[in-house]
Amino acid sequence: SSGINAEYGGDPDFYVPLVYKDLSCGHILTQEFVEGHPIDAFVDAPQELRNAIGLKMLKLCLRELFEFRYMQTDPNWSNFFYNTETRKIQLLDFGATLALSDQFSDSYLQVIRACATNDRETIIAASKEMGFLSGYESELMLGAHCEAIKVVGEPFAVDEPYDFVERAAYKRVAELLEVFAKHRITAPPEESYALNRKLSGAFLLCNKLNAVFPCKPLFDRVYEHKSK
């Protein structure tokens, strides 16, 4: 808990409840009681609040992937409570987590950056380094791979507010599944399954909240921080 608090505690948008070690053991975890509601309970909230929650959750996703390199992998939205008084996302459950290697996190950061700048060569080179591609793929497979990856980077490529319902770019990936099924010659790296689930989960939440907000500044801050 102390390590988790050290990572998340410095961010004013998030709160990790305290753990009472003297009341906990190997099978029982006793934590501080916190007030709030699951984040998906705010689907009918005012637009400004829905935007704020979506932005905070996408910020959390990016920081976990590229700064902390340690992410909570349980997609249950009841693990995230929003307190309307403190305006903080409260992180309740770290029972399912994944530590990312420095190399994998850094390479994926470069992939997303390349998506945002439409740099196909870097997308392919970094994808080979991460194990997404073997280097022997057909041009058809390379095109489908780049298109699928660009879907992830699309919200971070535009300066204007991104409409997660109107754009819903991630739905286009379904159209590429037949190409992957026929032409993929290497399995994606194991870490990528949890990572893609994390990012797509954040996008789907923003879609569910009908959120509209600029995403590029979030990614740019993370990228600039990592580039120092």
Secondary structure as the mmCIF struct_conf table of DSSP 4:
data_model
#
loop_
_struct_conf.conf_type_id
_struct_conf.id
_struct_conf.beg_label_comp_id
_struct_conf.beg_label_asym_id
_struct_conf.beg_label_seq_id
_struct_conf.end_label_comp_id
_struct_conf.end_label_asym_id
_struct_conf.end_label_seq_id
HELX_RH_AL_P HELX_RH_AL_P1 SER A 2 TYR A 8
TURN_TY1_P TURN_TY1_P1 GLY A 9 GLY A 10
TURN_TY1_P TURN_TY1_P2 PRO A 12 ASP A 13
STRN STRN1 PHE A 14 TYR A 15
STRN STRN2 VAL A 19 VAL A 19
HELX_RH_3T_P HELX_RH_3T_P1 LYS A 21 LEU A 23
BEND BEND1 GLY A 26 HIS A 27
STRN STRN3 GLN A 31 GLN A 31
STRN STRN4 HIS A 37 PRO A 38
HELX_RH_3T_P HELX_RH_3T_P2 ILE A 39 PHE A 42
TURN_TY1_P TURN_TY1_P3 VAL A 43 ASP A 44
BEND BEND2 ALA A 45 ALA A 45
HELX_RH_AL_P HELX_RH_AL_P2 GLN A 47 ARG A 63
HELX_RH_PI_P HELX_RH_PI_P1 GLU A 64 PHE A 68
STRN STRN5 TYR A 70 GLN A 72
HELX_RH_3T_P HELX_RH_3T_P3 TRP A 77 ASN A 79
STRN STRN6 PHE A 80 ASN A 83
TURN_TY1_P TURN_TY1_P4 THR A 84 ARG A 87
STRN STRN7 LYS A 88 LEU A 91
BEND BEND3 GLY A 95 ALA A 96
STRN STRN8 THR A 97 ALA A 99
HELX_LH_PP_P HELX_LH_PP_P1 LEU A 100 SER A 101
HELX_RH_AL_P HELX_RH_AL_P3 ASP A 102 ALA A 116
TURN_TY1_P TURN_TY1_P5 THR A 117 ASN A 118
HELX_RH_AL_P HELX_RH_AL_P4 ARG A 120 MET A 130
TURN_TY1_P TURN_TY1_P6 GLY A 131 GLY A 131
BEND BEND4 PHE A 132 PHE A 132
BEND BEND5 GLY A 135 GLY A 135
HELX_RH_AL_P HELX_RH_AL_P5 GLU A 139 GLY A 153
HELX_RH_3T_P HELX_RH_3T_P4 GLU A 154 PHE A 156
BEND BEND6 ALA A 157 ALA A 157
BEND BEND7 ASP A 159 GLU A 160
HELX_LH_PP_P HELX_LH_PP_P2 PRO A 161 PRO A 161
STRN STRN9 TYR A 162 ASP A 163
TURN_TY1_P TURN_TY1_P7 PHE A 164 ARG A 167
HELX_RH_3T_P HELX_RH_3T_P5 ALA A 169 LEU A 176
HELX_RH_AL_P HELX_RH_AL_P6 LEU A 177 HIS A 183
BEND BEND8 THR A 186 THR A 186
HELX_LH_PP_P HELX_LH_PP_P3 ALA A 187 PRO A 189
HELX_RH_AL_P HELX_RH_AL_P7 GLU A 190 LYS A 208
TURN_TY1_P TURN_TY1_P8 LEU A 209 ASN A 210
STRN STRN10 VAL A 212 PHE A 213
HELX_RH_AL_P HELX_RH_AL_P8 LYS A 216 SER A 227
#
